[in-house]
């Protein structure tokens, strides 16, 4: 879907996918909100929550660098969010027709917010983290985003480390420390 859109809509969708920010928050982003050196973006909240800072992928930084800096706002190419949304809907329709997949017509900007919340909860199992990421003040709102998540069995890959180098490599690979026995450190990561 993202690849089939123009560079503005693609960047908008990728930001939504990576941050889970509200469409209005993304539309309101200014160039000064992006720290290209640290690869972060500061989201200024729409609904009175605290500002949130997100790490951006190299792909996202490259997409932003391809956009012309026509004004203070990143998406100043569009008069307002409604114009940007209508443009997205045209691309979405083309993709649905091209791939013969009417389910694509159900994707909205808000779908990406739900997707990010679901993926983050699946990864961390930390509802408070997801609440902060979404900028919610009330956890009840966050539960709406995660209530339909069905997780598979708790299957893990287990590794053992002896040296600081091995420990460091496992942590960098996403393994979490479990316990220690006989001077061996045990780590696990979900399959």
One Martini backbone bead per residue (centre of mass of N, CA, C, O) as a GRO file, in nm:
protein
  191
    1UNK     BB    1   0.060   0.062  -0.023
    2UNK     BB    2   0.294   0.261   0.019
    3UNK     BB    3   0.438   0.215  -0.263
    4UNK     BB    4   0.162   0.326  -0.426
    5UNK     BB    5   0.245   0.610  -0.341
    6UNK     BB    6   0.325   0.902  -0.294
    7UNK     BB    7   0.572   1.060  -0.114
    8UNK     BB    8   0.375   1.185   0.095
    9UNK     BB    9   0.189   0.948   0.166
   10UNK     BB   10   0.411   0.746   0.231
   11UNK     BB   11   0.532   0.909   0.468
   12UNK     BB   12   0.276   0.923   0.634
   13UNK     BB   13   0.233   0.614   0.665
   14UNK     BB   14   0.509   0.547   0.789
   15UNK     BB   15   0.471   0.723   1.040
   16UNK     BB   16   0.222   0.575   1.142
   17UNK     BB   17   0.359   0.296   1.163
   18UNK     BB   18   0.606   0.387   1.360
   19UNK     BB   19   0.418   0.562   1.587
   20UNK     BB   20   0.088   0.582   1.613
   21UNK     BB   21  -0.011   0.840   1.529
   22UNK     BB   22  -0.210   1.078   1.464
   23UNK     BB   23  -0.303   1.232   1.185
   24UNK     BB   24  -0.292   1.526   1.301
   25UNK     BB   25  -0.003   1.500   1.414
   26UNK     BB   26   0.137   1.446   1.145
   27UNK     BB   27   0.032   1.689   0.982
   28UNK     BB   28   0.166   1.899   1.206
   29UNK     BB   29   0.442   1.856   1.129
   30UNK     BB   30   0.766   1.973   1.162
   31UNK     BB   31   1.090   1.998   1.078
   32UNK     BB   32   1.178   2.056   1.384
   33UNK     BB   33   1.067   1.761   1.484
   34UNK     BB   34   1.321   1.661   1.328
   35UNK     BB   35   1.603   1.445   1.399
   36UNK     BB   36   1.835   1.342   1.178
   37UNK     BB   37   2.075   1.257   1.356
   38UNK     BB   38   1.892   1.079   1.573
   39UNK     BB   39   1.629   0.969   1.447
   40UNK     BB   40   1.380   1.170   1.533
   41UNK     BB   41   1.045   1.233   1.667
   42UNK     BB   42   0.821   1.493   1.764
   43UNK     BB   43   0.511   1.467   1.915
   44UNK     BB   44   0.242   1.674   1.904
   45UNK     BB   45  -0.035   1.687   2.068
   46UNK     BB   46  -0.392   1.690   2.029
   47UNK     BB   47  -0.511   1.574   2.336
   48UNK     BB   48  -0.319   1.677   2.592
   49UNK     BB   49  -0.072   1.531   2.589
   50UNK     BB   50   0.232   1.430   2.577
   51UNK     BB   51   0.506   1.439   2.432
   52UNK     BB   52   0.659   1.237   2.171
   53UNK     BB   53   0.933   1.008   2.116
   54UNK     BB   54   1.074   0.877   1.809
   55UNK     BB   55   1.217   0.634   1.640
   56UNK     BB   56   1.370   0.615   1.321
   57UNK     BB   57   1.410   0.488   1.034
   58UNK     BB   58   1.600   0.492   0.759
   59UNK     BB   59   1.363   0.492   0.566
   60UNK     BB   60   1.218   0.741   0.684
   61UNK     BB   61   1.444   0.944   0.644
   62UNK     BB   62   1.458   0.911   0.337
   63UNK     BB   63   1.168   1.002   0.281
   64UNK     BB   64   1.200   1.287   0.401
   65UNK     BB   65   1.443   1.376   0.216
   66UNK     BB   66   1.249   1.368  -0.053
   67UNK     BB   67   1.119   1.612   0.059
   68UNK     BB   68   1.017   1.915   0.024
   69UNK     BB   69   1.090   2.242   0.174
   70UNK     BB   70   0.809   2.451   0.155
   71UNK     BB   71   0.787   2.466   0.475
   72UNK     BB   72   0.734   2.408   0.804
   73UNK     BB   73   0.572   2.179   0.707
   74UNK     BB   74   0.586   1.865   0.581
   75UNK     BB   75   0.260   1.873   0.465
   76UNK     BB   76   0.220   2.154   0.286
   77UNK     BB   77   0.117   2.038   0.011
   78UNK     BB   78  -0.136   2.038   0.189
   79UNK     BB   79  -0.395   2.218   0.304
   80UNK     BB   80  -0.522   1.953   0.441
   81UNK     BB   81  -0.622   1.656   0.572
   82UNK     BB   82  -0.854   1.603   0.371
   83UNK     BB   83  -0.681   1.611   0.115
   84UNK     BB   84  -0.491   1.383   0.192
   85UNK     BB   85  -0.711   1.167   0.230
   86UNK     BB   86  -0.824   1.171  -0.060
   87UNK     BB   87  -0.563   1.084  -0.193
   88UNK     BB   88  -0.535   0.816  -0.045
   89UNK     BB   89  -0.808   0.694  -0.146
   90UNK     BB   90  -0.716   0.673  -0.440
   91UNK     BB   91  -0.479   0.480  -0.394
   92UNK     BB   92  -0.641   0.259  -0.254
   93UNK     BB   93  -0.829   0.196  -0.491
   94UNK     BB   94  -0.613   0.117  -0.693
   95UNK     BB   95  -0.501  -0.120  -0.525
   96UNK     BB   96  -0.764  -0.283  -0.504
   97UNK     BB   97  -0.797  -0.317  -0.811
   98UNK     BB   98  -0.517  -0.433  -0.888
   99UNK     BB   99  -0.543  -0.680  -0.656
  100UNK     BB  100  -0.838  -0.767  -0.588
  101UNK     BB  101  -0.868  -0.607  -0.282
  102UNK     BB  102  -1.123  -0.489  -0.083
  103UNK     BB  103  -0.977  -0.470   0.200
  104UNK     BB  104  -0.812  -0.209   0.143
  105UNK     BB  105  -1.062  -0.012   0.187
  106UNK     BB  106  -1.033  -0.037   0.516
  107UNK     BB  107  -0.795   0.142   0.516
  108UNK     BB  108  -0.667   0.366   0.753
  109UNK     BB  109  -0.504   0.572   0.951
  110UNK     BB  110  -0.614   0.428   1.212
  111UNK     BB  111  -0.514   0.143   1.148
  112UNK     BB  112  -0.212   0.206   1.210
  113UNK     BB  113  -0.254   0.262   1.508
  114UNK     BB  114  -0.359  -0.016   1.582
  115UNK     BB  115  -0.121  -0.177   1.476
  116UNK     BB  116   0.099  -0.055   1.656
  117UNK     BB  117  -0.030  -0.128   1.927
  118UNK     BB  118  -0.039  -0.433   1.880
  119UNK     BB  119   0.265  -0.481   1.826
  120UNK     BB  120   0.371  -0.359   2.091
  121UNK     BB  121   0.218  -0.551   2.279
  122UNK     BB  122   0.327  -0.817   2.163
  123UNK     BB  123   0.627  -0.742   2.236
  124UNK     BB  124   0.588  -0.633   2.558
  125UNK     BB  125   0.328  -0.663   2.747
  126UNK     BB  126   0.285  -0.329   2.786
  127UNK     BB  127   0.028  -0.116   2.843
  128UNK     BB  128   0.175   0.143   2.940
  129UNK     BB  129   0.352   0.179   2.696
  130UNK     BB  130   0.120   0.205   2.492
  131UNK     BB  131  -0.016   0.446   2.623
  132UNK     BB  132   0.227   0.640   2.584
  133UNK     BB  133   0.261   0.606   2.277
  134UNK     BB  134  -0.044   0.715   2.217
  135UNK     BB  135  -0.125   0.944   2.438
  136UNK     BB  136  -0.277   0.844   2.678
  137UNK     BB  137  -0.462   0.900   2.988
  138UNK     BB  138  -0.641   0.638   2.946
  139UNK     BB  139  -0.648   0.295   2.956
  140UNK     BB  140  -0.921   0.239   2.818
  141UNK     BB  141  -0.832   0.335   2.539
  142UNK     BB  142  -0.605   0.125   2.500
  143UNK     BB  143  -0.780  -0.137   2.517
  144UNK     BB  144  -0.919  -0.099   2.242
  145UNK     BB  145  -0.647  -0.167   2.078
  146UNK     BB  146  -0.588  -0.470   2.240
  147UNK     BB  147  -0.840  -0.675   2.276
  148UNK     BB  148  -0.788  -0.851   1.990
  149UNK     BB  149  -0.546  -0.993   2.090
  150UNK     BB  150  -0.379  -1.291   1.974
  151UNK     BB  151  -0.179  -1.520   2.122
  152UNK     BB  152   0.035  -1.740   2.110
  153UNK     BB  153   0.242  -1.933   2.212
  154UNK     BB  154   0.508  -1.971   2.454
  155UNK     BB  155   0.764  -1.960   2.247
  156UNK     BB  156   1.120  -2.030   2.264
  157UNK     BB  157   1.444  -1.915   2.244
  158UNK     BB  158   1.744  -2.056   2.371
  159UNK     BB  159   2.030  -1.917   2.552
  160UNK     BB  160   2.385  -1.927   2.627
  161UNK     BB  161   2.613  -1.746   2.849
  162UNK     BB  162   2.955  -1.645   2.955
  163UNK     BB  163   3.030  -1.386   2.815
  164UNK     BB  164   3.008  -1.055   2.759
  165UNK     BB  165   2.989  -1.085   2.451
  166UNK     BB  166   2.754  -1.286   2.442
  167UNK     BB  167   2.556  -1.114   2.598
  168UNK     BB  168   2.554  -0.873   2.407
  169UNK     BB  169   2.459  -1.026   2.152
  170UNK     BB  170   2.185  -1.119   2.268
  171UNK     BB  171   2.068  -0.843   2.334
  172UNK     BB  172   2.095  -0.729   2.040
  173UNK     BB  173   1.897  -0.982   1.940
  174UNK     BB  174   1.650  -0.974   2.174
  175UNK     BB  175   1.728  -1.094   2.431
  176UNK     BB  176   1.635  -1.219   2.753
  177UNK     BB  177   1.684  -1.236   3.075
  178UNK     BB  178   1.643  -1.501   3.324
  179UNK     BB  179   1.915  -1.660   3.435
  180UNK     BB  180   2.139  -1.828   3.675
  181UNK     BB  181   2.384  -2.106   3.629
  182UNK     BB  182   2.688  -2.203   3.673
  183UNK     BB  183   2.788  -1.924   3.532
  184UNK     BB  184   2.529  -1.913   3.360
  185UNK     BB  185   2.342  -1.743   3.109
  186UNK     BB  186   1.995  -1.703   3.049
  187UNK     BB  187   1.806  -1.682   2.742
  188UNK     BB  188   1.524  -1.521   2.564
  189UNK     BB  189   1.300  -1.565   2.268
  190UNK     BB  190   1.061  -1.523   2.067
  191UNK     BB  191   0.939  -1.694   1.781
   0.00000   0.00000   0.00000
